[in-house]
Amino acid sequence: MQKNVGGYDRTARFVLGPILILVGVAAFAGLVTLAGGTLGLVLAGAAFVVGAVLTTTATTQKCPINAAIGINTYKEHGSSQSSPEETKPSAK
């Protein structure tokens, strides 16, 4: 799979992912209440899993969902073309 996550998309994933992981862990530990009973545990688990997926896709820069729907926010850095200074003939 080619890289398809970059720019603001990657930055947002790097910010939201760890936040959701922390919210999920805090909810499991009882520090934060997302909802009462079983629903709270389900939401905590969902927050943790979504945060882990966002963090992983930001790190690897590969997202299967982006690939499936045809979104590519990744732009390669550098260029294979030579600069104008490199193509000028040298003066003797």
Phi and psi in degrees as a GROMACS rama.xvg file:
@    title "Ramachandran Plot"
@    xaxis  label "Phi"
@    yaxis  label "Psi"
@TYPE xy
-84.3174  157.593  GLN-2
-65.0051  135.381  LYS-3
-142.148  16.3281  ASN-4
-125.514  121.704  VAL-5
-160.045  -179.093  GLY-6
60.8082  -138.81  GLY-7
-65.6731  -30.6066  TYR-8
-59.961  -46.7756  ASP-9
-66.6425  -42.1283  ARG-10
-61.2084  -44.5988  THR-11
-62.3663  -39.0592  ALA-12
-66.6397  -38.2849  ARG-13
-68.0003  -27.042  PHE-14
-84.4836  -51.2506  VAL-15
-71.6155  -35.8678  LEU-16
-56.1739  -59.3276  GLY-17
-61.6924  -33.1581  PRO-18
-63.2567  -45.2691  ILE-19
-65.8581  -35.9707  LEU-20
-61.4269  -46.0619  ILE-21
-63.6024  -39.7808  LEU-22
-63.3932  -42.8645  VAL-23
-62.6471  -44.5949  GLY-24
-66.0896  -42.5253  VAL-25
-63.6006  -37.2935  ALA-26
-68.5778  -40.4847  ALA-27
-63.8973  -35.914  PHE-28
-78.8598  -8.88079  ALA-29
87.6074  9.47956  GLY-30
-80.7724  -25.2427  LEU-31
-131.141  139.117  VAL-32
-108.297  114.436  THR-33
-87.9392  -36.0599  LEU-34
-168.339  168.18  ALA-35
-83.9345  148.911  GLY-36
66.7015  -140.904  GLY-37
-65.844  -34.9886  THR-38
-59.7531  -37.5095  LEU-39
-63.2058  -40.5504  GLY-40
-68.0302  -38.3201  LEU-41
-64.8598  -44.2742  VAL-42
-65.7224  -38.2351  LEU-43
-63.3222  -44.2929  ALA-44
-63.8101  -41.5049  GLY-45
-64.6686  -42.3016  ALA-46
-61.9023  -42.5952  ALA-47
-64.0868  -46.5404  PHE-48
-66.0044  -45.3993  VAL-49
-63.0179  -41.1234  VAL-50
-62.6413  -41.0936  GLY-51
-65.2557  -40.5425  ALA-52
-65.3675  -45.1407  VAL-53
-61.7531  -42.9425  LEU-54
-65.3066  -41.1676  THR-55
-65.9049  -43.8359  THR-56
-68.9294  -31.0919  THR-57
-69.339  -38.7643  ALA-58
-70.3234  -45.7473  THR-59
-83.4779  -17.4203  THR-60
61.9119  26.9806  GLN-61
-130.623  124.132  LYS-62
-129.382  116.752  CYS-63
-62.0086  -32.8421  PRO-64
-68.4717  -43.0716  ILE-65
-58.4841  -42.9658  ASN-66
-63.4731  -40.4893  ALA-67
-66.3391  -35.8527  ALA-68
-100.828  3.42212  ILE-69
81.669  26.7232  GLY-70
-97.7308  131.963  ILE-71
-137.863  109.436  ASN-72
-104.622  5.24726  THR-73
-85.9006  132.162  TYR-74
-124.17  126.089  LYS-75
-69.7638  141.478  GLU-76
-91.4579  148.319  HIS-77
89.3258  166.973  GLY-78
-141.712  146.91  SER-79
-85.4861  -9.3593  SER-80
-83.9502  147.289  GLN-81
-82.7802  154.427  SER-82
-78.4297  161.66  SER-83
-59.5646  -31.7954  PRO-84
-66.2672  -31.7724  GLU-85
-76.1005  -22.1392  GLU-86
-93.6486  -10.0186  THR-87
-72.5886  140.408  LYS-88
-68.4044  144.177  PRO-89
-77.2269  141.145  SER-90
-84.9284  136.059  ALA-91
